[in-house]
């Protein structure tokens, strides 16, 4: 049996932390369940990004700036990037909704670890949508980087809950939300005041879903909980939904039927995606040169075409062709961001893309 890749144990730890975080969140008997959720999701995200760095060959250790070729160490272990530093490497733009959501919980964790023990439930109510977004974003990053087999969908279950399906429950929860300590309310207000409106309204920053009890005869083929996506509604249905008050929130994930090559891309669209992500011209010749130099797959005509780097490429037996992962596309975008790295990755000199210059006014 082949030895698992170096990053596998880090990825497994990330998934375990995320599952523990959700169990704590859903445990009504746990007095500080939201705090536990925040702490363990912090670790889940840290391990997930570190697993990506390990896979992609990114050095995420801190080096001593005073002494050449010396690592900074803590208790004999190399100091590694904390979550905030890792987050900025993964999402360089501070206007990215996923980064904005994660940054909120990083700052919140620093406030929660030793304070506000009695504000846990009020925080959970005020930040339920943000917490759901944190988990949904984690699931998206996990599956897009490591494949659908890594999904949390088979490990987690939709919890049974009362929520706000009764008028009395709704009013009680609305009153309880106001018990959040003033300094935490000020912190949340100040944080969101620095965000663009498009980020605040993005579901990756705060996940919102309106649920309503279905009043219809029982259908033997129906399931107890069904989801209708906003994009599948008519204009009239969307208008009606937008006018509804909030009656509860749940996490919804698209169900993917078995599809050959799901989540994989062919060389031409992959090359286009890479060129869009870097300042240089990147075509099929560059793409082929990169997989040869990085040994992502065997050359054409090899007796063992299936011996690929499974993180980046898979061989399709029926069509005798290769398909590439989105993680490989992101890997090449990172590897080809500068002229020096571009040439090291492809063996070819980098050529800047043509710039569209405005025509001078007459």
C-alpha positions, 0 to 999 in steps of 0.5 A: 500500500502506498504511503499517504502524502505528507499533508494527509494527517494535517487534512484529517486533523482539520476535518476532525476539528470541524466535526467537533466544532459542529457537535459543540455548536449543536449541543444545547447542554454545553454552556459555552458551545459557541465559544467552542465552535469558534475555537475549533473552527479556528483550528480546522481552518489553520490545519486546512490551509497548512495542508494546502501549503504542504501539498503545494510546497509553500514554506509556511515557517517563520525565519529568523531575520537577524540570523541567516538560514535560521528558523524561529523556534518555539520549544524546539519546534519551528514556528509556523504561520498562524491563521491570520498570516495563512489566510492572507496568503490564501486570499490576498485581497481584503475585500474577499467575502471568505477572508472577511468572514474568517477574519471576523472569527479570528478577531472574535476568538481573541475576545472570547477565550477568557471573557464573556462566558455568559454572552455565549447564547446571545453571540450564537443568535447574533452571529448564526449566519456568520457561523454557518458561512464559516462552515459552508466556506470551509466545506467549499475550500475543503472539497475544491482543494482536496476533492468531493471525497473529503466532504463533511456531508457524509459526517454531519447531519441536519440537527432537529430544532425548534428554531423560531417556528412559533410566534412565542419562540420568535419574540423570545429570541428577538429579546434575547439577542439584545442581551449581547454585551455593549462592547461586543455589539460595538466590536461587531458594528465597528468591524462591519463598518469597515466592510464594503456593502457587497461583502456584507451582503455576500452569503460567504460572509453571512449565510442567510436562509429563510425556512417555512413550514410546508402545509401540504398533504403528505407525499410518500416520496417526499423527504421531511426537509426539502430545499428550494434554491433561490436561482430555481424560483420564479420572479413571483416566488423570489418576491414573496420570499424576500418579503418574509421575515426570518423564521430560522436558518439552516445550512444547504449544500448542493447535492452532486450526482455521480458525474465523470470528471466532476470538478476537473478541467481539460487543458484548454480551459485550465490554461485560460483560467491560469492566464486570467490569474497571472499578468503573463501570456499562458497557453497550451504550450506553457501548460504542457511544459509545466506538467512535464517539469512538475512531473504531474503526469506521464508523457504520452505513450507511457506504459503506465498512464495512470501514474499521475500526481492524484492531487493535480491530475487524473487519467480517464481510461475510456477517453485515454485523456488526462483531466486536471484538478482546480487545485492544480490550476490554483497551484500554477497561478501561484507558481507563475505569478512573477517572471522568475517563477514563470520561467522556473515552472515552464522553462520559457520566458514570461511575456506580459499580456497586452495592455488595453490603452484608452484611445486619446480624445480628439 
